[in-house]
Amino acid sequence: MRIRVSRTGGFAGIAREREIDTAGRPDAADWESLAEAAVDGCPDAPPRGVPDGFHYRITVGGRTVHCADPKLTDAQRALVSRVLKEGA
């Protein structure tokens, strides 16, 4: 499964994008479980955020959802953090 996170906005307006491919990873089940929880019930359209807040586009498999600070779920926050830190 491919998991892609794009982050835009923020005070400096610097965009970041990273991707994780879980195929062949020993921790694939953990990644996939977290990714499914992050997109569950999330709207497909971009929500309103706060001024200078981050906006995120999360793509899991073929589904893309949008979320924004400060209204991230715990699963979304964990996934975004992990993908942006560990992704290529």
Biopython code that builds the backbone (N, CA, C, O; Angstrom):
import numpy as np
from Bio.PDB.StructureBuilder import StructureBuilder

atoms = [
    (1, "MET", "N", (0.842, -1.175, 0.000)),
    (1, "MET", "CA", (0.000, 0.000, 0.000)),
    (1, "MET", "C", (0.892, 1.244, 0.000)),
    (1, "MET", "O", (1.877, 1.321, 0.733)),
    (2, "ARG", "N", (0.529, 2.191, -0.821)),
    (2, "ARG", "CA", (1.239, 3.468, -0.840)),
    (2, "ARG", "C", (0.479, 4.475, 0.013)),
    (2, "ARG", "O", (-0.739, 4.613, -0.095)),
    (3, "ILE", "N", (1.224, 5.173, 0.862)),
    (3, "ILE", "CA", (0.653, 6.199, 1.727)),
    (3, "ILE", "C", (1.416, 7.486, 1.442)),
    (3, "ILE", "O", (2.633, 7.548, 1.614)),
    (4, "ARG", "N", (0.696, 8.504, 1.007)),
    (4, "ARG", "CA", (1.326, 9.778, 0.662)),
    (4, "ARG", "C", (0.698, 10.893, 1.498)),
    (4, "ARG", "O", (-0.522, 10.958, 1.651)),
    (5, "VAL", "N", (1.547, 11.765, 2.032)),
    (5, "VAL", "CA", (1.093, 12.924, 2.791)),
    (5, "VAL", "C", (1.704, 14.175, 2.182)),
    (5, "VAL", "O", (2.914, 14.261, 1.973)),
    (6, "SER", "N", (0.835, 15.144, 1.901)),
    (6, "SER", "CA", (1.281, 16.459, 1.437)),
    (6, "SER", "C", (0.847, 17.480, 2.477)),
    (6, "SER", "O", (-0.299, 17.472, 2.926)),
    (7, "ARG", "N", (1.767, 18.357, 2.856)),
    (7, "ARG", "CA", (1.463, 19.401, 3.833)),
    (7, "ARG", "C", (1.712, 20.753, 3.191)),
    (7, "ARG", "O", (2.775, 20.986, 2.616)),
    (8, "THR", "N", (0.744, 21.634, 3.286)),
    (8, "THR", "CA", (0.886, 23.000, 2.776)),
    (8, "THR", "C", (0.461, 23.977, 3.864)),
    (8, "THR", "O", (-0.122, 23.594, 4.879)),
    (9, "GLY", "N", (0.767, 25.241, 3.626)),
    (9, "GLY", "CA", (0.364, 26.273, 4.576)),
    (9, "GLY", "C", (1.433, 26.519, 5.614)),
    (9, "GLY", "O", (2.629, 26.387, 5.350)),
    (10, "GLY", "N", (0.984, 26.874, 6.786)),
    (10, "GLY", "CA", (1.907, 27.209, 7.854)),
    (10, "GLY", "C", (2.388, 28.640, 7.739)),
    (10, "GLY", "O", (2.074, 29.336, 6.774)),
    (11, "PHE", "N", (3.129, 29.062, 8.698)),
    (11, "PHE", "CA", (3.597, 30.445, 8.771)),
    (11, "PHE", "C", (4.495, 30.796, 7.590)),
    (11, "PHE", "O", (4.386, 31.887, 7.031)),
    (12, "ALA", "N", (5.386, 29.874, 7.205)),
    (12, "ALA", "CA", (6.321, 30.142, 6.108)),
    (12, "ALA", "C", (5.776, 29.710, 4.754)),
    (12, "ALA", "O", (6.328, 30.092, 3.722)),
    (13, "GLY", "N", (4.707, 28.924, 4.735)),
    (13, "GLY", "CA", (4.109, 28.480, 3.483)),
    (13, "GLY", "C", (4.945, 27.481, 2.706)),
    (13, "GLY", "O", (4.831, 27.396, 1.483)),
    (14, "ILE", "N", (5.776, 26.731, 3.392)),
    (14, "ILE", "CA", (6.636, 25.743, 2.735)),
    (14, "ILE", "C", (5.884, 24.422, 2.618)),
    (14, "ILE", "O", (5.399, 23.887, 3.615)),
    (15, "ALA", "N", (5.790, 23.902, 1.406)),
    (15, "ALA", "CA", (5.096, 22.636, 1.169)),
    (15, "ALA", "C", (6.058, 21.462, 1.335)),
    (15, "ALA", "O", (7.232, 21.550, 0.977)),
    (16, "ARG", "N", (5.542, 20.362, 1.883)),
    (16, "ARG", "CA", (6.309, 19.120, 2.016)),
    (16, "ARG", "C", (5.440, 17.972, 1.536)),
    (16, "ARG", "O", (4.223, 17.975, 1.718)),
    (17, "GLU", "N", (6.080, 16.999, 0.924)),
    (17, "GLU", "CA", (5.366, 15.811, 0.476)),
    (17, "GLU", "C", (6.280, 14.608, 0.635)),
    (17, "GLU", "O", (7.438, 14.632, 0.217)),
    (18, "ARG", "N", (5.751, 13.564, 1.240)),
    (18, "ARG", "CA", (6.509, 12.335, 1.443)),
    (18, "ARG", "C", (5.588, 11.149, 1.203)),
    (18, "ARG", "O", (4.364, 11.264, 1.265)),
    (19, "GLU", "N", (6.214, 9.995, 0.925)),
    (19, "GLU", "CA", (5.450, 8.788, 0.641)),
    (19, "GLU", "C", (6.113, 7.580, 1.283)),
    (19, "GLU", "O", (7.338, 7.493, 1.368)),
    (20, "ILE", "N", (5.282, 6.654, 1.729)),
    (20, "ILE", "CA", (5.731, 5.377, 2.272)),
    (20, "ILE", "C", (5.079, 4.279, 1.440)),
    (20, "ILE", "O", (3.879, 4.333, 1.170)),
    (21, "ASP", "N", (5.849, 3.300, 1.041)),
    (21, "ASP", "CA", (5.307, 2.105, 0.401)),
    (21, "ASP", "C", (5.469, 0.979, 1.411)),
    (21, "ASP", "O", (6.589, 0.640, 1.796)),
    (22, "THR", "N", (4.361, 0.402, 1.838)),
    (22, "THR", "CA", (4.420, -0.611, 2.893)),
    (22, "THR", "C", (4.805, -1.993, 2.380)),
    (22, "THR", "O", (5.061, -2.895, 3.178)),
    (23, "ALA", "N", (4.848, -2.174, 1.077)),
    (23, "ALA", "CA", (5.170, -3.491, 0.515)),
    (23, "ALA", "C", (6.543, -3.965, 0.994)),
    (23, "ALA", "O", (7.543, -3.263, 0.843)),
    (24, "GLY", "N", (6.573, -5.149, 1.564)),
    (24, "GLY", "CA", (7.831, -5.738, 2.004)),
    (24, "GLY", "C", (8.346, -5.234, 3.349)),
    (24, "GLY", "O", (9.389, -5.695, 3.813)),
    (25, "ARG", "N", (7.649, -4.311, 3.975)),
    (25, "ARG", "CA", (8.103, -3.800, 5.272)),
    (25, "ARG", "C", (7.637, -4.731, 6.382)),
    (25, "ARG", "O", (6.508, -5.219, 6.341)),
    (26, "PRO", "N", (8.481, -4.983, 7.367)),
    (26, "PRO", "CA", (8.056, -5.844, 8.470)),
    (26, "PRO", "C", (6.947, -5.211, 9.315)),
    (26, "PRO", "O", (6.203, -5.923, 9.990)),
    (27, "ASP", "N", (6.830, -3.885, 9.285)),
    (27, "ASP", "CA", (5.809, -3.174, 10.052)),
    (27, "ASP", "C", (4.629, -2.723, 9.183)),
    (27, "ASP", "O", (3.903, -1.799, 9.550)),
    (28, "ALA", "N", (4.443, -3.373, 8.042)),
    (28, "ALA", "CA", (3.393, -2.986, 7.087)),
    (28, "ALA", "C", (2.008, -2.978, 7.718)),
    (28, "ALA", "O", (1.224, -2.063, 7.466)),
    (29, "ALA", "N", (1.698, -3.970, 8.525)),
    (29, "ALA", "CA", (0.366, -4.049, 9.132)),
    (29, "ALA", "C", (0.107, -2.852, 10.037)),
    (29, "ALA", "O", (-1.010, -2.335, 10.070)),
    (30, "ASP", "N", (1.121, -2.405, 10.769)),
    (30, "ASP", "CA", (0.965, -1.232, 11.638)),
    (30, "ASP", "C", (0.694, 0.025, 10.818)),
    (30, "ASP", "O", (-0.200, 0.807, 11.144)),
    (31, "TRP", "N", (1.477, 0.217, 9.742)),
    (31, "TRP", "CA", (1.289, 1.368, 8.858)),
    (31, "TRP", "C", (-0.112, 1.363, 8.253)),
    (31, "TRP", "O", (-0.800, 2.384, 8.259)),
    (32, "GLU", "N", (-0.531, 0.214, 7.732)),
    (32, "GLU", "CA", (-1.811, 0.118, 7.045)),
    (32, "GLU", "C", (-2.976, 0.332, 7.999)),
    (32, "GLU", "O", (-3.968, 0.962, 7.632)),
    (33, "SER", "N", (-2.871, -0.177, 9.200)),
    (33, "SER", "CA", (-3.909, 0.031, 10.212)),
    (33, "SER", "C", (-4.024, 1.508, 10.578)),
    (33, "SER", "O", (-5.128, 2.046, 10.671)),
    (34, "LEU", "N", (-2.897, 2.150, 10.783)),
    (34, "LEU", "CA", (-2.887, 3.577, 11.109)),
    (34, "LEU", "C", (-3.435, 4.402, 9.955)),
    (34, "LEU", "O", (-4.193, 5.347, 10.173)),
    (35, "ALA", "N", (-3.059, 4.053, 8.727)),
    (35, "ALA", "CA", (-3.531, 4.788, 7.554)),
    (35, "ALA", "C", (-5.042, 4.665, 7.399)),
    (35, "ALA", "O", (-5.717, 5.658, 7.126)),
    (36, "GLU", "N", (-5.574, 3.473, 7.567)),
    (36, "GLU", "CA", (-7.025, 3.276, 7.456)),
    (36, "GLU", "C", (-7.760, 4.071, 8.524)),
    (36, "GLU", "O", (-8.796, 4.674, 8.241)),
    (37, "ALA", "N", (-7.239, 4.081, 9.747)),
    (37, "ALA", "CA", (-7.865, 4.854, 10.824)),
    (37, "ALA", "C", (-7.819, 6.349, 10.520)),
    (37, "ALA", "O", (-8.750, 7.079, 10.861)),
    (38, "ALA", "N", (-6.750, 6.807, 9.885)),
    (38, "ALA", "CA", (-6.591, 8.235, 9.586)),
    (38, "ALA", "C", (-7.580, 8.719, 8.537)),
    (38, "ALA", "O", (-8.042, 9.858, 8.618)),
    (39, "VAL", "N", (-7.917, 7.897, 7.562)),
    (39, "VAL", "CA", (-8.831, 8.335, 6.504)),
    (39, "VAL", "C", (-10.285, 7.981, 6.794)),
    (39, "VAL", "O", (-11.181, 8.457, 6.098)),
    (40, "ASP", "N", (-10.534, 7.164, 7.798)),
    (40, "ASP", "CA", (-11.891, 6.755, 8.135)),
    (40, "ASP", "C", (-12.734, 7.962, 8.562)),
    (40, "ASP", "O", (-12.404, 8.648, 9.529)),
    (41, "GLY", "N", (-13.813, 8.209, 7.837)),
    (41, "GLY", "CA", (-14.720, 9.292, 8.178)),
    (41, "GLY", "C", (-14.230, 10.682, 7.839)),
    (41, "GLY", "O", (-14.855, 11.672, 8.220)),
    (42, "CYS", "N", (-13.136, 10.765, 7.139)),
    (42, "CYS", "CA", (-12.555, 12.061, 6.793)),
    (42, "CYS", "C", (-13.181, 12.570, 5.497)),
    (42, "CYS", "O", (-13.417, 11.778, 4.585)),
    (43, "PRO", "N", (-13.457, 13.866, 5.392)),
    (43, "PRO", "CA", (-14.058, 14.386, 4.156)),
    (43, "PRO", "C", (-13.082, 14.374, 2.985)),
    (43, "PRO", "O", (-11.870, 14.505, 3.162)),
    (44, "ASP", "N", (-13.636, 14.214, 1.790)),
    (44, "ASP", "CA", (-12.816, 14.236, 0.579)),
    (44, "ASP", "C", (-12.461, 15.658, 0.164)),
    (44, "ASP", "O", (-11.457, 15.874, -0.515)),
    (45, "ALA", "N", (-13.272, 16.625, 0.565)),
    (45, "ALA", "CA", (-13.042, 18.029, 0.200)),
    (45, "ALA", "C", (-12.203, 18.714, 1.280)),
    (45, "ALA", "O", (-12.322, 18.372, 2.457)),
    (46, "PRO", "N", (-11.368, 19.664, 0.902)),
    (46, "PRO", "CA", (-10.545, 20.371, 1.888)),
    (46, "PRO", "C", (-11.393, 21.153, 2.887)),
    (46, "PRO", "O", (-12.281, 21.903, 2.481)),
    (47, "PRO", "N", (-11.135, 20.990, 4.194)),
    (47, "PRO", "CA", (-11.865, 21.742, 5.212)),
    (47, "PRO", "C", (-11.247, 23.127, 5.414)),
    (47, "PRO", "O", (-10.136, 23.399, 4.960)),
    (48, "ARG", "N", (-11.968, 23.969, 6.084)),
    (48, "ARG", "CA", (-11.406, 25.265, 6.464)),
    (48, "ARG", "C", (-10.449, 25.032, 7.625)),
    (48, "ARG", "O", (-10.752, 24.288, 8.558)),
    (49, "GLY", "N", (-9.336, 25.655, 7.556)),
    (49, "GLY", "CA", (-8.368, 25.558, 8.643)),
    (49, "GLY", "C", (-8.333, 26.867, 9.407)),
    (49, "GLY", "O", (-9.315, 27.609, 9.437)),
    (50, "VAL", "N", (-7.223, 27.138, 10.007)),
    (50, "VAL", "CA", (-7.011, 28.394, 10.721)),
    (50, "VAL", "C", (-5.900, 29.157, 10.010)),
    (50, "VAL", "O", (-5.072, 28.550, 9.331)),
    (51, "PRO", "N", (-5.870, 30.476, 10.157)),
    (51, "PRO", "CA", (-4.787, 31.232, 9.515)),
    (51, "PRO", "C", (-3.424, 30.695, 9.942)),
    (51, "PRO", "O", (-3.191, 30.433, 11.122)),
    (52, "ASP", "N", (-2.548, 30.540, 8.991)),
    (52, "ASP", "CA", (-1.187, 30.040, 9.201)),
    (52, "ASP", "C", (-1.132, 28.600, 9.714)),
    (52, "ASP", "O", (-0.091, 28.150, 10.193)),
    (53, "GLY", "N", (-2.237, 27.889, 9.617)),
    (53, "GLY", "CA", (-2.260, 26.480, 10.010)),
    (53, "GLY", "C", (-1.876, 25.605, 8.823)),
    (53, "GLY", "O", (-1.877, 26.059, 7.678)),
    (54, "PHE", "N", (-1.554, 24.366, 9.103)),
    (54, "PHE", "CA", (-1.213, 23.423, 8.046)),
    (54, "PHE", "C", (-2.458, 22.750, 7.498)),
    (54, "PHE", "O", (-3.409, 22.479, 8.231)),
    (55, "HIS", "N", (-2.440, 22.485, 6.202)),
    (55, "HIS", "CA", (-3.465, 21.710, 5.515)),
    (55, "HIS", "C", (-2.776, 20.453, 4.999)),
    (55, "HIS", "O", (-1.642, 20.505, 4.523)),
    (56, "TYR", "N", (-3.470, 19.327, 5.098)),
    (56, "TYR", "CA", (-2.893, 18.048, 4.718)),
    (56, "TYR", "C", (-3.763, 17.345, 3.673)),
    (56, "TYR", "O", (-4.992, 17.401, 3.727)),
    (57, "ARG", "N", (-3.105, 16.691, 2.732)),
    (57, "ARG", "CA", (-3.770, 15.800, 1.785)),
    (57, "ARG", "C", (-3.151, 14.431, 2.037)),
    (57, "ARG", "O", (-1.942, 14.248, 1.894)),
    (58, "ILE", "N", (-3.986, 13.481, 2.409)),
    (58, "ILE", "CA", (-3.533, 12.129, 2.723)),
    (58, "ILE", "C", (-4.108, 11.184, 1.674)),
    (58, "ILE", "O", (-5.322, 11.117, 1.484)),
    (59, "THR", "N", (-3.228, 10.457, 0.999)),
    (59, "THR", "CA", (-3.658, 9.480, 0.004)),
    (59, "THR", "C", (-3.251, 8.099, 0.487)),
    (59, "THR", "O", (-2.076, 7.829, 0.734)),
    (60, "VAL", "N", (-4.243, 7.231, 0.617)),
    (60, "VAL", "CA", (-4.021, 5.853, 1.054)),
    (60, "VAL", "C", (-4.605, 4.956, -0.019)),
    (60, "VAL", "O", (-5.816, 4.933, -0.237)),
    (61, "GLY", "N", (-3.730, 4.217, -0.687)),
    (61, "GLY", "CA", (-4.192, 3.425, -1.819)),
    (61, "GLY", "C", (-4.700, 4.369, -2.894)),
    (61, "GLY", "O", (-3.939, 5.198, -3.393)),
    (62, "GLY", "N", (-5.962, 4.262, -3.259)),
    (62, "GLY", "CA", (-6.534, 5.136, -4.271)),
    (62, "GLY", "C", (-7.436, 6.218, -3.714)),
    (62, "GLY", "O", (-8.055, 6.948, -4.487)),
    (63, "ARG", "N", (-7.533, 6.348, -2.402)),
    (63, "ARG", "CA", (-8.426, 7.327, -1.780)),
    (63, "ARG", "C", (-7.627, 8.508, -1.241)),
    (63, "ARG", "O", (-6.616, 8.330, -0.562)),
    (64, "THR", "N", (-8.095, 9.720, -1.552)),
    (64, "THR", "CA", (-7.465, 10.933, -1.055)),
    (64, "THR", "C", (-8.458, 11.692, -0.194)),
    (64, "THR", "O", (-9.603, 11.913, -0.587)),
    (65, "VAL", "N", (-7.995, 12.091, 0.998)),
    (65, "VAL", "CA", (-8.810, 12.890, 1.916)),
    (65, "VAL", "C", (-8.019, 14.124, 2.316)),
    (65, "VAL", "O", (-6.811, 14.209, 2.092)),
    (66, "HIS", "N", (-8.721, 15.078, 2.911)),
    (66, "HIS", "CA", (-8.097, 16.334, 3.319)),
    (66, "HIS", "C", (-8.422, 16.601, 4.780)),
    (66, "HIS", "O", (-9.497, 16.244, 5.263)),
    (67, "CYS", "N", (-7.487, 17.229, 5.475)),
    (67, "CYS", "CA", (-7.704, 17.635, 6.852)),
    (67, "CYS", "C", (-6.826, 18.855, 7.129)),
    (67, "CYS", "O", (-5.933, 19.181, 6.347)),
    (68, "ALA", "N", (-7.089, 19.514, 8.239)),
    (68, "ALA", "CA", (-6.352, 20.739, 8.556)),
    (68, "ALA", "C", (-6.199, 20.889, 10.060)),
    (68, "ALA", "O", (-7.030, 20.423, 10.839)),
    (69, "ASP", "N", (-5.115, 21.553, 10.448)),
    (69, "ASP", "CA", (-4.929, 21.912, 11.858)),
    (69, "ASP", "C", (-6.006, 22.926, 12.217)),
    (69, "ASP", "O", (-6.391, 23.727, 11.366)),
    (70, "PRO", "N", (-6.483, 22.916, 13.398)),
    (70, "PRO", "CA", (-6.135, 22.091, 14.557)),
    (70, "PRO", "C", (-7.042, 20.880, 14.717)),
    (70, "PRO", "O", (-7.040, 20.250, 15.775)),
    (71, "LYS", "N", (-7.811, 20.543, 13.698)),
    (71, "LYS", "CA", (-8.824, 19.496, 13.824)),
    (71, "LYS", "C", (-8.374, 18.137, 13.292)),
    (71, "LYS", "O", (-9.145, 17.451, 12.622)),
    (72, "LEU", "N", (-7.147, 17.746, 13.579)),
    (72, "LEU", "CA", (-6.673, 16.419, 13.203)),
    (72, "LEU", "C", (-7.057, 15.424, 14.289)),
    (72, "LEU", "O", (-7.021, 15.736, 15.479)),
    (73, "THR", "N", (-7.427, 14.218, 13.860)),
    (73, "THR", "CA", (-7.648, 13.155, 14.836)),
    (73, "THR", "C", (-6.275, 12.666, 15.315)),
    (73, "THR", "O", (-5.246, 13.012, 14.736)),
    (74, "ASP", "N", (-6.278, 11.875, 16.355)),
    (74, "ASP", "CA", (-5.010, 11.316, 16.848)),
    (74, "ASP", "C", (-4.351, 10.457, 15.770)),
    (74, "ASP", "O", (-3.133, 10.500, 15.595)),
    (75, "ALA", "N", (-5.168, 9.670, 15.040)),
    (75, "ALA", "CA", (-4.620, 8.820, 13.982)),
    (75, "ALA", "C", (-4.036, 9.658, 12.850)),
    (75, "ALA", "O", (-2.968, 9.334, 12.332)),
    (76, "GLN", "N", (-4.718, 10.724, 12.463)),
    (76, "GLN", "CA", (-4.204, 11.598, 11.408)),
    (76, "GLN", "C", (-2.896, 12.250, 11.829)),
    (76, "GLN", "O", (-1.941, 12.295, 11.052)),
    (77, "ARG", "N", (-2.851, 12.751, 13.044)),
    (77, "ARG", "CA", (-1.633, 13.409, 13.533)),
    (77, "ARG", "C", (-0.467, 12.424, 13.566)),
    (77, "ARG", "O", (0.647, 12.768, 13.173)),
    (78, "ALA", "N", (-0.719, 11.205, 14.031)),
    (78, "ALA", "CA", (0.340, 10.191, 14.099)),
    (78, "ALA", "C", (0.813, 9.804, 12.698)),
    (78, "ALA", "O", (2.015, 9.692, 12.461)),
    (79, "LEU", "N", (-0.118, 9.600, 11.773)),
    (79, "LEU", "CA", (0.255, 9.214, 10.410)),
    (79, "LEU", "C", (1.041, 10.316, 9.718)),
    (79, "LEU", "O", (2.084, 10.056, 9.116)),
    (80, "VAL", "N", (0.548, 11.535, 9.801)),
    (80, "VAL", "CA", (1.238, 12.669, 9.173)),
    (80, "VAL", "C", (2.654, 12.793, 9.709)),
    (80, "VAL", "O", (3.601, 12.960, 8.941)),
    (81, "SER", "N", (2.797, 12.712, 11.007)),
    (81, "SER", "CA", (4.117, 12.827, 11.628)),
    (81, "SER", "C", (5.057, 11.721, 11.161)),
    (81, "SER", "O", (6.206, 11.990, 10.812)),
    (82, "ARG", "N", (4.580, 10.492, 11.153)),
    (82, "ARG", "CA", (5.425, 9.357, 10.754)),
    (82, "ARG", "C", (5.818, 9.421, 9.289)),
    (82, "ARG", "O", (6.979, 9.198, 8.946)),
    (83, "VAL", "N", (4.853, 9.728, 8.415)),
    (83, "VAL", "CA", (5.154, 9.755, 6.977)),
    (83, "VAL", "C", (6.120, 10.892, 6.656)),
    (83, "VAL", "O", (7.074, 10.696, 5.903)),
    (84, "LEU", "N", (5.884, 12.077, 7.217)),
    (84, "LEU", "CA", (6.774, 13.201, 6.929)),
    (84, "LEU", "C", (8.165, 12.970, 7.503)),
    (84, "LEU", "O", (9.144, 13.484, 6.962)),
    (85, "LYS", "N", (8.273, 12.213, 8.580)),
    (85, "LYS", "CA", (9.578, 11.929, 9.176)),
    (85, "LYS", "C", (10.312, 10.803, 8.452)),
    (85, "LYS", "O", (11.509, 10.917, 8.188)),
    (86, "GLU", "N", (9.611, 9.721, 8.130)),
    (86, "GLU", "CA", (10.259, 8.523, 7.600)),
    (86, "GLU", "C", (10.143, 8.356, 6.093)),
    (86, "GLU", "O", (10.879, 7.562, 5.506)),
    (87, "GLY", "N", (9.241, 9.082, 5.458)),
    (87, "GLY", "CA", (8.974, 8.881, 4.038)),
    (87, "GLY", "C", (10.067, 9.407, 3.129)),
    (87, "GLY", "O", (10.935, 10.179, 3.534)),
    (88, "ALA", "N", (9.992, 8.967, 1.901)),
    (88, "ALA", "CA", (10.960, 9.393, 0.895)),
    (88, "ALA", "C", (10.338, 10.408, -0.032)),
    (88, "ALA", "O", (10.998, 10.891, -0.953)),
]
sb = StructureBuilder()
sb.init_structure("model")
sb.init_model(0)
sb.init_chain("A")
sb.init_seg("    ")
for serial, (resi, resn, name, xyz) in enumerate(atoms, 1):
    if name == "N":
        sb.init_residue(resn, " ", resi, " ")
    sb.init_atom(name, np.array(xyz, "f"), 0.0, 1.0, " ", f" {name:<3s}", serial, name[0])
structure = sb.get_structure()
